[in-house]
Amino acid sequence: MDKKQRLLDLIDMAGKGSIEAAEEIAVGYFEGKFGGKNPAKAKKWASYAAKHGSEVAQELLGKL
């Protein structure tokens, strides 16, 4: 599966309530797995996941 399709699938899952998918999107943008690094999008997705109890996302927000 290519990066773009993986991202679209994750966004779909996150839209259906998957906090794990939102975490993966945030980490992916932070690390540049979906192209270049994008701290703004990483923060958006990490904030969403952290608001729903994700400790991984809370840690990531501390790095942004």
Summary of the structure (lengths in Angstrom):
residues: 64
radius of gyration: 10.6
end to end distance: 28.2
largest distance: 30.6
contacts: 195
relative contact order: 0.17
helix: 75%
strand: 0%
